[in-house]
Amino acid sequence: MSRVLKVGISLSLAATFLAGTQAGAQLADKKVLTLAAAKKMAAAAEAEAAKNNWRVVIAIVDDGGHLLYLQRTDETQIGSIDIAVGKAQTSVALKRPTKAVEDIIANGRNAFLGVKGVTPLQGGLPVMVDNKLVGAIGVSGVTSQQDEQIAKAGLEALVR
């Protein structure tokens, strides 16, 4: 058998195998948090902060906890950058508001402090669409309750 014929048969078999594999595979449709949506959330959160004359950092991450958008209002302490990102990442990692983590620790489960990468401070909220996690928003700069108030304003912008 000629070498060209052998290569042709091999390529034909490979194409047949790949076509069968692809036809049987099922991929899920997945909603993602876009940059435009993140900017809309940040604008609403910033408006809430400005209304109250609060200086904050607003961080929005995707469903993998990767930073999508960060905004720091003038004169906000730089320490709030890492805290806001940490709150958002914690909310994604645990699929819950960071207030829940803060409450766990406040109720005596101090071992939870050993969980790598967890920022157990109120102010991080997951972004859920059709009961699926698509990202999170974290805010830092004022009290934890005020941070969450600002984050909620950002979340509400997605449904408007």
MORAWO-V730260 format. One record per pair of residues at least 12 apart in sequence whose C-alpha atoms are under 6 Angstrom apart, sorted by the first residue. I is the first residue (numbers start at 1). J is the second residue. Records with the same first field share a line. If there is no record, write none. Layout:
I: J / J
This chain:
32: 134
33: 134
41: 154 / 157
42: 154
44: 153 / 154
45: 150 / 153 / 154
48: 150
55: 73 / 76 / 141
56: 73 / 76 / 140 / 141
57: 71 / 72 / 81 / 139 / 140
58: 70 / 71 / 138 / 139
59: 84 / 85 / 137 / 138
60: 136 / 137
61: 135 / 136
62: 135
63: 134 / 135
65: 89 / 92
80: 140 / 141
84: 138 / 139 / 140
86: 119
87: 119 / 124 / 138
88: 124 / 136 / 137 / 138
90: 118 / 119
91: 124 / 125 / 126
92: 126 / 136
96: 126
97: 124 / 125
98: 120 / 121 / 122 / 124
99: 122
101: 120
102: 120 / 121
122: 144
123: 138 / 139 / 144 / 147 / 148
124: 137 / 138
125: 137
